[in-house]
Amino acid sequence: MEEQGGGTMSLWEVDKVYQHAGCAIEEQPVHHSGVHSFMRVASQFLRAVGELESSDLWRQACVEIRRVRWLLGTVPVPLNSLQLKLQETAHSLAGISARLRQAADADLVRQLSAVAQALTRLGADSSNPLMAGVMAFLSSGRKGTPLVVVTNRFYQDAVVRAFGVIHYPVEIGLVSDLLGAEVYDSAAVVGPVGWLPPGVLNAPRAARLGLVHYDFYREPLDVQPLFDEGPVLRGTMPTRVRRRDTRTVGAPSELTGDRTPETAESLLTDLDVASLAQDAVAGLPIEALRDGTSGGHEGVEARAALLADGSYVLLPVESSVHKILLVESGPDDEPSVEAVDGASISVGDYVVLRGSSYYQSLIERADVVLGDDAPMLRALQQGWKTQLCDRIAHHPDGRRGVAKDLVARGAVTTNLDYWTSSWCIRTRRRDDFAVVMAYLGRRGEAQDVWAALGRIDHAHRSAGRGYAEAVQRAVSGDLWQRLWVDRWCEIPLDDTDSGARVALVDAVLPGQLCVPPHYLCRLRTSEVS
């Protein structure tokens, strides 16, 4: 039998993957009228803003609304808990609405005011709808200590406290706990099904698995087999998830004051409720996400990876020059830091992230090395690439035509995509650079420009080594031990005023996004733009 990553698996190895092939997977929808009403008006507002040519005026409001939507759908704590900050967010949205009343579209202002009012009512509610859904699943067929899976470690302690109040013994874990070797008698996963990584449903680590989410999430109920042949010894995997009756929490009149009966038509659709992967880029300008372009560069396909601290990183799908620092345990159990291709990062890796990308960090450090000459050298770097881009734009056959011209003049390589990218310094071969410069009408400058760009190249290499060494010094000792326990930590960098964060990749979210290249391999959270 072929393994997904290549090679073969024995009969017993495949059987081990399907330790609970007979797992009963049940979906437990939850209905709360106040949450439903907020999600409906919030989604209407977000859709209306998303349809504008420019949404900069509303960006902060959109970020705050998306943060609340995500927390409401994935964190089983009381609605009035301090962690959710519903009242605080409602106050902020009301303030934005008031400031924009005289300057913005009146209908959007009215919609934003409605969102703030719905959130104010919701923030006064002490119920915990998602916990009620979890308990509805766990109360039947209880055996042993069940696992309750939440989306990220940042809210794990709050969920532990919430379950502690009701004195119900549960283990609070992360989705990665359902991807390991440990097997549970029962587990309840909180949040929309669509964000679950492969393996949770098609290679379950529990005899009973409950999927607890609000009823406005509409997810496919098919379970795709991990291997085409399916389980070989322990029976047959379920191909469908059984949907339980919706658990209703609270009364409409008490929670919302909305006397309008909710019908099937009022249920939110996929257009209304964003996935976690979409919320990972909620702070990006709507124009960038619509066409994947920003700053004149084409968009790139990316995956959103969820980190142990609750933050995100956008990783390139295809191998490229997008680098990221990886921290591993060396032969002597000391940290080993290496720059690797961002596309190679997977679940279980420890990555180093800052608010800027790895490449931007190198530029900052390299410019310090270059000193006062940095502006002049960067202008040379950008100059020849801009000219090359102009030739491509005006050539009748575009890139193919320019590549053909360069080959005819003696170029061995014509990597135009890389040469015109922001991260390219110069061509790999000196002779190819001479051909390009002659093609651009700058034959006499080729040697001097090559040497000048060599200074940038040397500075980048030096900056890369210095960055890795600074991270290695920072994560050594006590921080190295803390990282293995907490799975993430902030680190100081002794050669710069700013620090960085090291975090474990907990899950790679399903689906792909088209984003501007400079948003790759940098720290992102759902709470900041």
Secondary structure as GFF3:
##gff-version 3
##sequence-region A 1 529
A	DSSP	alpha_helix	11	17	.	.	.	ID=ss1
A	DSSP	beta_strand	24	31	.	.	.	ID=ss2
A	DSSP	alpha_helix	33	50	.	.	.	ID=ss3
A	DSSP	three_ten_helix	56	58	.	.	.	ID=ss4
A	DSSP	alpha_helix	59	74	.	.	.	ID=ss5
A	DSSP	alpha_helix	86	100	.	.	.	ID=ss6
A	DSSP	alpha_helix	106	123	.	.	.	ID=ss7
A	DSSP	alpha_helix	129	138	.	.	.	ID=ss8
A	DSSP	beta_strand	147	150	.	.	.	ID=ss9
A	DSSP	three_ten_helix	153	155	.	.	.	ID=ss10
A	DSSP	alpha_helix	156	165	.	.	.	ID=ss11
A	DSSP	beta_strand	171	174	.	.	.	ID=ss12
A	DSSP	three_ten_helix	175	178	.	.	.	ID=ss13
A	DSSP	beta_strand	184	190	.	.	.	ID=ss14
A	DSSP	three_ten_helix	193	195	.	.	.	ID=ss15
A	DSSP	beta_strand	206	214	.	.	.	ID=ss16
A	DSSP	beta_strand	242	243	.	.	.	ID=ss17
A	DSSP	beta_strand	247	248	.	.	.	ID=ss18
A	DSSP	alpha_helix	252	255	.	.	.	ID=ss19
A	DSSP	three_ten_helix	264	266	.	.	.	ID=ss20
A	DSSP	alpha_helix	276	279	.	.	.	ID=ss21
A	DSSP	alpha_helix	286	291	.	.	.	ID=ss22
A	DSSP	beta_strand	300	307	.	.	.	ID=ss23
A	DSSP	beta_strand	312	316	.	.	.	ID=ss24
A	DSSP	beta_strand	323	329	.	.	.	ID=ss25
A	DSSP	beta_strand	335	341	.	.	.	ID=ss26
A	DSSP	three_ten_helix	342	344	.	.	.	ID=ss27
A	DSSP	beta_strand	350	353	.	.	.	ID=ss28
A	DSSP	alpha_helix	358	370	.	.	.	ID=ss29
A	DSSP	three_ten_helix	371	373	.	.	.	ID=ss30
A	DSSP	alpha_helix	374	394	.	.	.	ID=ss31
A	DSSP	alpha_helix	398	408	.	.	.	ID=ss32
A	DSSP	alpha_helix	416	419	.	.	.	ID=ss33
A	DSSP	alpha_helix	430	439	.	.	.	ID=ss34
A	DSSP	three_ten_helix	443	445	.	.	.	ID=ss35
A	DSSP	alpha_helix	446	475	.	.	.	ID=ss36
A	DSSP	alpha_helix	478	486	.	.	.	ID=ss37
A	DSSP	beta_strand	488	491	.	.	.	ID=ss38
A	DSSP	beta_strand	500	508	.	.	.	ID=ss39
A	DSSP	beta_strand	513	515	.	.	.	ID=ss40
A	DSSP	three_ten_helix	517	519	.	.	.	ID=ss41
###
